[in-house]
Amino acid sequence: MKGDFLGISLFVVMSSVNLNAGVIFSDNFDATNGGAGQLDFAGFTNWTVSAGAVDLIGNGFNDIKPGNGLYVDLDGSTYISGGIQTVAHFNLTPGNMYTLSFSLANNSFGPAGTDQNAVEVLVGVGPFSETINLNGFSDFSSITRQFSVAVPTLAQLSFGTPGAGVGGDAYGVLLDNVVLSEEVVPEPSSFLLLLAGAPLMLSRVRRRLR
């Protein structure tokens, strides 16, 4: 029983230390523009079109991936490849863990029919960057990446066609379901204080189980 009590106590301590995780940004685009698609769209609430042009499609409007609500084609109908960037800036804290998830699909209904498209995913300048390539008629799939920062960082999220602002073919990567979350990791001193309180918690657990 002593081992059981100790296990319960340590579980309580670790649960307290663990992880205050929370979503700090989320957008699935479904409420954008009153739920209606629009070509060459720039009226986002949470984003600015940082270069070129993008299309807001879905919900029966140019809906090449039905059943996903609204989503963004990052190579807009003006034949100028585009990108979007969050209006908000996020304070990223050293020691905390950040999780960025998003859904991507490929719009390959262009002249070639099997177009390869790419998207550059950026969190500020430095904390995270990746170029992702998609081929053919790939459907939406969820992608998750984790990162941390070495110094306090103020950053925005960006998704764009490589070389955004130059010529495109109006068929690009499709973006949906962007979520950024943060796990707050306590300072070592906080962890030690919680461990110091373990005997008290153990005593309380024992009294409750008697």
Sequence and secondary structure as in RCSB ss.txt:
>XXXX:A:sequence
MKGDFLGISLFVVMSSVNLNAGVIFSDNFDATNGGAGQLDFAGFTNWTVSAGAVDLIGNGFNDIKPGNGLYVDLD
GSTYISGGIQTVAHFNLTPGNMYTLSFSLANNSFGPAGTDQNAVEVLVGVGPFSETINLNGFSDFSSITRQFSVA
VPTLAQLSFGTPGAGVGGDAYGVLLDNVVLSEEVVPEPSSFLLLLAGAPLMLSRVRRRLR
>XXXX:A:secstr
 HHHHHHHHHHHHHHHHS EEEEEEEE STTGGGG  BSS    SSEEEEES  EEEETTBS SSTTS EEEESB
 TTSBB EEEESS EEE TT EEEEEEEEEE   STTSS EEEEEEEETTTTEEEEEEEETT   EEEEEEE  S
S EEE EEEE TTTTSB  S  EEEEEEEEEEEE   HHHHHHHHHTHHHHHHHHHHHH 
